[in-house]
Amino acid sequence: MSSLPLAGRRVLVTRAAHQAGRLSDGLRALGAEPAEVAVLEIQPPEDYAPLDAALKNLPTYDWLLFTSANAVRALKDRSDTLKISLDVAGGQVAAVGESTAAAARKAGFNVTLVPESYVAESLVEAIGNRANNKKILLARAAVARDVIPNALRAVGAQVDIVDAYRNVLPEAAPSILLQVLATPIDAATFTSSSSVTHLAQAARIAGIPWPLHGVPAVSIGPITSQTLRELLWEPAAEAAQSDIPGLIAAVQKLFAAA
């Protein structure tokens, strides 16, 4: 019998297909069997015009804010297509989390701020009074929460929001979910609010009762936990650090306490 802490555990991974590897590999290294159901697919915004206008006016902004690596990639890809330089007038670029910061640096940005806690509210707190009378561009997913822009406007910032990409439910997700759940799973992991809402949508389409009966949910952070609760699934565990290693540690801790 394996001595690995997650040996024999089957864990649902709901990340987009191009991002699932790090979580799945980390779980596998601890003995778990990752059961991947990609419930997120990254697609372009419905209308490129607002993003294009923001990119053309990027030198007029004091701050550029990223809340996901997907937003970084979307901005970089579009700027390459338009042959627009990614220069921010104030030279201030902030990213939520080291993964997002790493993606921004790889794209050529000089990241000047990464909050200690990898949640949106910490980014607002970290910028603080430096946002007063500043012009800020927030590139994000369509239909994202308004915590950041509302808080920054409250301290006197001018915030422009552009949809850099959309998160959509892959067409095959409901049928793949049915196949995966034909074998019992021991836990379900969630890396964003979108992963929660999209799994709920996939379950509804597939005729699967929600929440998944007898399956503990493990959340990457407080916002994702809040979304789980709103959809009537109380998280069994939440990552102490809102990143992939933190989520894996939360899964390990959940079963260590069982």
N, C-alpha and C positions, 0 to 999 in steps of 0.2 A: 504493500500500500504506500502511495506517495506521501512524503512528509511536507509537501508544499501546502501553504495555508489555505489555498482555494481549490485543492484537489477535489475533483468530483462535482464541482459547482458549475452550473450552466448559467451564464449571465447575458441578459439581453443588452445589446449595444445598438443605440438608435441614431448614431451620428450619420452625417452624409457620407456616401461611399468613399469620397476622396479624403475624408478626415478620420475614418474609423480606425485606421491602422495602429495609431499610437495607443489608443485605449485598449483595443483588442490584444495587441502585443503585450501590453503591461499586465493584463488579466491572465493571458496565457502563460506568462513567465511565472505567475504564482500558482499555476496548476488549473486554472479555470478554463472552461470551454466557452469562448465568446460566441453568442448567437446573434449574428448581425442582421438587422432589419433597417435599412436606410430609409428614414422617414423624412429626410430633407434633401432637396435637390436645389442647387444654386442656379438661378436663371437671371438674365439681364433685366433691368427695370422695364416696365411697360413703355416708358417714354424716356429716351436718352436726353431730351432737350434740357431739363433742369441740371442734370449732371454735367453735360457739356458746357453749359453756361458757367457753372461753378468752377470747372477746371480752367476755363479761359480767364476767369477773374481771380484765380488762386493767389496771385501776388498781392491782392488787396486785403487778404485776411491776415490777422495777427496770430491765430491759432488754427490748427487742423487737428480734429479729434477722430480717433479710430476706436471702435468698440469691438471689432472682430477682425481676424485675419482675412476673412472673406471680403470685407469692405476694402481692405488694403489692396488685395488682388484685383478687385473690380475697378478701383480707381487707377491702378497702374496699367491694367489692360486697356482701359478706355483712353488714358492719356497717351499711350503708345500708338493707338489707332489714330488719334487726332494729331499726334506729333506735338504734344503740348508739354512744356517743362513743368515738373512738379516742385516749383519753388514757392514757399510761403513767405510773405513779406517780413513778418516778425520772426520767422525761423523757429516758431514754437510748434512742436508736434507732440501730441499726447496719445498714449495707447493704454487701453485697459488690459493688463496682463502681459506676461513675458512672451507668450506665443504671438500675440498681436504685435507687440513691439519688435519681435524678431522678424516677422513678416514685413513690417514697415522698414526696418533697416535693410533687409534684403532688397526691397523695392527702391532703395536709395534715399530714404528719409533719415534725417538726423533727429531721432527721438529724444526729446528733452524732458519728458515726464512720464513715469509709470507709477501709478499709485501702489501702496503697499498691499492693499486688498483689491482683488481682481473683480470688483463690481462697479457698476456705473456711479453709484453714490460716492464712492471713494475717489473717483476721478474728479467729480465736482469739488469735493472737499480739498483735494490736492491742489487744484488750480486756484481756489479761493479768491481772494481780492484781486489777483492778477487778471481776472476776467473783466473787471470793471472798465466800461467804455471801450472794450476790445471787440473786434469783429472776428467771429468764430464760425468755422465751417465744420459741420458734423456730417460725415458720410456714414451711412448705415443701411440696414435692411429695411425694405418697405414694411410698414405697419409695426415698427418697433415702438417701445415705450417712450414716453416723453419726459422721463425723470431728468435726464441731463439737460436738454434745452430749457425746460421750465426752471430748473434750479439756477442755471447760468444767467438766464434773463432776470431772475430775481435779484442778482447781485450786479446788475447793470450792463450785462453783455448783450451784444447784438448777435443772435445766433441764426444762421441759415442752415436748413436741413435739406439734404439731397438723398434720394433713394439710389444707392449704388448697385443694389441687386435685390432679388426676391428669393425668399425661401418657399418652395412649393413641395407638395407631397408627390413623390414619384408614383407613376401610374401602377407600377407593380407592387407597391408596398403592402396593400391589403392582402393579396394572395401570398406574398412571401411571409407575412406575419402569421397567416393561418398555418403554413407549412412549419414554421419555426415552433409555434405553440403546440404542434402535434406531439412534441416531446416536452415534458415539464421543464420549466426554467426556475431557477432559485432566486433570481433578483433581476430587476430592470434598472438600467442606468440612464440618467438624463443629463445632458450637457448644456441645455438651454430651455427657455420657455417654449420655443418653437418645437423642440423635440417632444415636449409633452403634448402640446395641442395637436401636432401632426400624428402622433401615435394614437391619440384619442380618435382622430378623424379616420385613420386607417382601421382601427378596431370597429368603429361604427359601420364603415363600408363593408367590412368582412363579417359583420354580425357577431362579433366577439364581445361579451359583456365587459363593461368598464366600471371600475378599474379592474385590472387583471386579477382574478381571484386568487388569494393566497400568495401573491408575489410581492415581496417588499420592494419599494421604490427607493433608489439611492440618487440623491440630487447633488449637483455640482456647487450649489450655492443658494442663498436666501431667496433670490428672485425666482429661480426655478422651483424651489420648494413652495413658494407662494402660489405659483401657477398650478402645481400639483394639488394643493389644497383647494384651490378654486374649482378644480375638476374632480374633487371628492376623493383624492388619493393622498392620504397622509404619508409623507415620506418617512421611511424607517431609519434613514441615515442621511446626513448632509456633510459634504466635504468641509473640513476645517479651513482648507486653502482652496479657493475656487479655481482650480486648474485640473488637468488630467491626472497628475500624480496624487493630488488631493482626493479626487474621486475614487481612484483605485484604492487608496488607503482607507477611505470610508467603507468600501465594499469589504475589505479585509477585516476591518474593525467590526462590522456588522456580524460577520460569521464567527469571529473570535468570541463574541459575546453570546452566541447562540448556544 
